[in-house]
């Protein structure tokens, strides 16, 4: 019995890491698409800080949904964890890119990514 429980936990961790990676890849692709749009259009610098909001929402939903779909139980927990780690990676990226001159507005990324991740995890785990 112990071996079965141990392999199940390893399986859940591997699936969680896969969903986190999917969220990070989604974030990177959305940043690239957004950077392309920002260079093609003349957008004032005041609005660039709002650029992260749709990226956080979409990547949170995708990472939470994939975690809920891959693990298939406790969707709110696994979706929240996956999207929280994706949000932390995004925040680290922002802090590295901007240096220490980042406003508190960027901390809004955490709830904007974790809440849709939890909802995506709930939806995915209930889809059978």
N, C-alpha and C positions, 0 to 999 in steps of 0.2 A: 504494500500500500504506500509506503513512504516514497518509493521510486516513482510511482505514478503521480503523486502530488508534486514532487520536485520537478518532473518533466513538464507538468502542466504550468507551473510557475515560470519556468524558462520559456515555454511557448508564449505565455502572455507578455513577458518582457521583450521577446523578439518581435512580436506583433506590435507592441507599443513603440518600439524603436522604429519599425517600418512606417508606422503612421506619423511619427514625429518627423522622419525624413521626408515623407510625402508633404507634410505641412511646410517644411523648410524649402523644399523644391518649388512648391506652389508660391511661396513668398518671393523667392528669387525670380521666378518667371514673371510674377506680377510687377515686381520692381523694374525688371527690364522693359516690360510693356509700358509701364508708367513713365519710365525715363524716355522712351521713344516718343510718347505723346507729349511730354513736357518740352522736348527739344523741337518738335514740329509746330507746336502752338506757342504763342506768346502769352505765357501765364505769369502774372505778377508774383513776386517772391513772398508776399504775405499769404498766399494760398497754398504754397508748397507744403506747409506744415500739416495741412488737411489731407495731403496725399496719402498718408499712412492709414487713415481710417478705413477706406474700402479694402486695402490690402490686409489689414488685421482681421476684418470681418470675414473675408473670403477664405483666407488661409486657416482661420479658426474653425470655420464650418467644415472645411475639407479635412483637416487633421482630426477633428473630433468625430466626424462621420466615418473616416477610415478606421479609427480606433474602435468605435462601436461596432463596425461591420466585421472587423477582423477578430475581435475578442468575443463578441456576441453576448456578453453579460456585463452588468454594471456599467452601462453606457455613459451615465453622467460622470462617474468617477474616471474612467479611462479617457473619455473625451476631454474632460477638464485637464487631466494630467498632460495629455498629448498637446493640447493647445497652449497650456501654460509653458511648457518647455519650448514650443515654437515661438511663443511671445518673448520669452527670455532671450532666445537667440536673436530675434529681431531687435530687441532693446540693446543687446550687446553690440550688434552691428551698428545701430544708430549712434551709440556712445563712442564707438571706435571711430566712426566716420566723422562725427561732429566734434569730437573731443569732449572736454568737460563742460562746454558751453551749451548744454542741452536743457531746455525748459522742462518744467514739471508737466507740461502738456503731453510729453512723450510717454509719461507713465499711464496715460489713458489707454495705451495699447493693451495693457494687461487685461482689464475687464472687457475691452472690445474684442479681444480674441478668445478669452476663456469662456465667456457666456455663450457665444455662438458655438464654441467647441463642445460645451456641455449639451446644448440643444441638438447639435449634430450627432453626438454620441447616443443620446436618448432615441432619436429618430432611427438611427442605424441599428441599434440593438433591438428595437421593437419590430423592425422589418424582418420577417422570417421567410 
